[in-house]
């Protein structure tokens, strides 16, 4: 087990977004967090990554309680995320967006940086080389010096995931990674996520509305409805569960 969410509740004034929710994610698992809009999925992501503090309950990562820590400290512990609405620096190059992910890993002091000491120069070369390796992994190295804003939507998604991987995470949170993609892009993304799990030794927690994508990719899912858990188990079982169908899936049919 790499992540354990224990009895977490999150209130916003008189509104309960998450209510007494618990789940665990095993190392190298691809775990889906699904449910209708307003179910509390992104709120849960924000709690795990330190953007919100839970009203009650615990978030445990690698046997260490992390709830209440600032987001940058959680990144340093090995958790990275992407967002439902892509958050690239659109005026910056693709390469510079990925280099930002290496920021806290740089092994030189501020004084060495402004003085351009040899250690700073060597470290900058190492980081740039690694950034190109990650971009190449996503087939994006040819766009390294293009502005992020000039890329297609699917390409921007890849760059955002590449930037998250640059932080060297153990747990990667993906918020609707396939949103806005066509079927071929979605299939390619699924293959990339499965391959990255092995190549980067990753555990993946994702929010996604495309149930065919979830069913093909995830080992396990948790279904939320109005902040409460209504199902946990295999995605193939979720799509046949009457409560899940009633709350979320409607007339979805598994191929």
Beta strands, then each sheet from edge to edge (+ up, - down):
strand 1: 3-12
strand 2: 15-25
strand 3: 30-34
strand 4: 56-61
strand 5: 64-65
strand 6: 79-81
strand 7: 171-175
strand 8: 203-207
strand 9: 220-225
strand 10: 228-233
sheet 1: 2+ 1- 4+ 5-
sheet 2: 6+ 7+ 8+ 3+ 9+ 10-
end
